[in-house]
Each structure stands twice: as structure tokens, then as C-alpha cells.
Amino acid sequence: MGTPEFSVPALEALVQAGHEVVAAYCQPPRRADRGQKERLTPVHRAAMQLGVPVRYPKTLRTPEAQKEFAALQADVAIVVAYGLILPQAVLDAPRHGCLNIHASLLPRWRGAAPIHRAILAGDAETGICIMQMEAGLDTGPVLMRSATPIGANETTGDLHDRLAGMGADLIAITLGRLGEITPEPQPEEGASYASKIDKAEARIDWTQDATQIDLQIRGLSPFPGAWTMLRGKRLKLLRSAVAAGQGAPGEVLEGFVIACGQGAVEITEAQIEGRGRQGANSFLNGTPLPPGTRLGE
């Protein structure tokens, strides 16, 4: 049970490990683009390629949906970024219940945006937990966990891809040991909530210190993308590193080094309104930024 790209490696790992995947549940196709054609979700496309039957109910709250789910007589349900609430009747239907692949070291970052929040908060590490699902939000006992350091220049997009692979590996190991593992209850101490990213968080305030702005840029890349204004156009900043330098907040010091309230950041990837993503050199070739140029105005 999953929907976006993050869920695909786990589905592929289950099939490759020889498990009988009786169904793939995902969110319904959505109309997109100007033609309003229905676009299948990544899990829907992957399941079709793997020959796995696909189901995409709008809700699992109806008696009909719950009856159809129970009729599968599944041993276990693997849930990863599905996007729908699982009622208790669904949680109880598989013989071993529902296992969630969660992209944080629980109880740190329960909720919708654990990868973004880990980078935005400057966490040194994160990881994957395989959790037995219960009615509470990411509060269930943990069967297995795997930690990984967060790289100094890693973005949410980079970490997303690494954790998707780690989750696929860990769920395969967990299923091989199902019945042998004693789930460990989560401590309440250290619990935090990873709320959805609000687009209002994306505008850069250059009076903040360089470390905070670097975390904002990397934590919101590639989506929604931290942004500022340049000559009347929105400029997304997608990769960065803390750099030496001091100047007026938002001032270009040299190259693509921008002064912050304290220190500076060097931008290594950006996207100006109306163009694609570009590395710093390519961007500066097409959009010169002489020292003294001010961003944010």
C-alpha cells in the first residue's frame, strides 16, 4: 500500500524476494496537464509492469472497501507513503497486521514530512523504521530500524532516494524474520511531529544566519524549493553550502556567494522563473550577478 516514487523500491523488493503480492493499493489516478488526462501514480505504473493487481479506492472507510481488503486474506500489509487513513478494520485484517516503512528514527519525526523536517532541523542522522501500525499517528511499536548520517550537502531529494532504498532493504529483512522479532514500544520522550511543508516556509529571509538558510535551501529541495526574488523574478535556490564572507543580507559577494545576517552561503544549483534547473556556472553564464547585486528585492 503506497503511492509515490518513495514507495516503488519496496514493492519491487517484495516481488524480487519471491513474496506473493496479492494486490497493490494506491491513490486513484489524477487529472493533470492541460489535456486533463488521468495520470497513474508511480506505484500504479510499477505494479502494472510487475503484473501485480492494482486497487485504488478513494477511501477505505466504507464497509465495501473493507470487505474487499479482508477477502485478500493477506498475511501482512506493507504500507509506505500510501496517503489514506487505514481504519481499524483494515489494520486488523492481515494475519500479521500492517507494517509501515517510516522515514525517520521514531519517535523522532512522526507525521507527514519526516525527511524535510530532519534536514530543516539540522539533524545529524535519520533512518528507517519498520513499525507495527496502530490507530495513533506513527505511534506503533518498532520491529526494526536502520540509521544513516545526513550528509553536509545532502538535499531532501537526495535523502529521499537513499531512504527509499534503505526501506526496501529493511522490509525484506523484516519479513524474513517475521514472528521472531519482538516489537519495541516507542518512548514518548523525544517524540516530535513532522507537519506538512507550508509554502510560506519557502521564502528566504536573508537576515537569518547562513547555517539556517543553508538548511532551508537543502531541506526544501527539490519541492517546494526555497526562493528569493532577483530583478522581479522568482529564483529558486536548490543546492547550497555554508561559505566564508560577510556583507549586507542578500548581497552577492562574489560568484554565487550570498551574504546572510551572519556568514554567507554559496549556491551550487538554482532555477530562475521560466527556466530549468542549472548548476551555478551555467546559471551565472546566462544570468550574471555582479558583486553588490541584491537578492530578495
HELIX and SHEET records of a PDB file:
HELIX    1   1 GLU A    5  SER A    7  5                                   3    
HELIX    2   2 VAL A    8  GLN A   16  1                                   9    
HELIX    3   3 PRO A   42  LEU A   50  1                                   9    
HELIX    4   4 PRO A   63  ALA A   70  1                                   8    
HELIX    5   5 GLN A   88  ASP A   92  1                                   5    
HELIX    6   6 PRO A  114  LEU A  120  1                                   7    
HELIX    7   7 THR A  156  GLY A  176  1                                  21    
HELIX    8   8 LYS A  199  ALA A  202  5                                   4    
HELIX    9   9 ALA A  210  GLY A  219  1                                  10    
HELIX   10  10 ALA A  280  GLY A  286  1                                   7    
SHEET    1   A 2 ALA A  24  TYR A  25  0                                        
SHEET    2   A 2 VAL A  54  ARG A  55  1                                        
SHEET    1   B 2 ARG A  30  ALA A  32  0                                        
SHEET    2   B 2 LYS A  37  ARG A  39 -1                                        
SHEET    1   C 4 ALA A  77  VAL A  79  0                                        
SHEET    2   C 4 CYS A  98  HIS A 102  1                                        
SHEET    3   C 4 GLU A 125  GLN A 132 -1                                        
SHEET    4   C 4 VAL A 142  PRO A 149 -1                                        
SHEET    1   D 2 ARG A 110  GLY A 111  0                                        
SHEET    2   D 2 TYR A 193  ALA A 194  1                                        
SHEET    1   E 5 ALA A 226  LEU A 230  0                                        
SHEET    2   E 5 LYS A 233  ALA A 243 -1                                        
SHEET    3   E 5 ALA A 264  ILE A 272 -1                                        
SHEET    4   E 5 VAL A 257  ALA A 259 -1                                        
SHEET    5   E 5 VAL A 252  GLU A 254 -1                                        
SHEET    1   F 4 ALA A 226  LEU A 230  0                                        
SHEET    2   F 4 LYS A 233  ALA A 243 -1                                        
SHEET    3   F 4 ALA A 264  ILE A 272 -1                                        
SHEET    4   F 4 GLN A 278  GLY A 279 -1                                        
END                                                                             
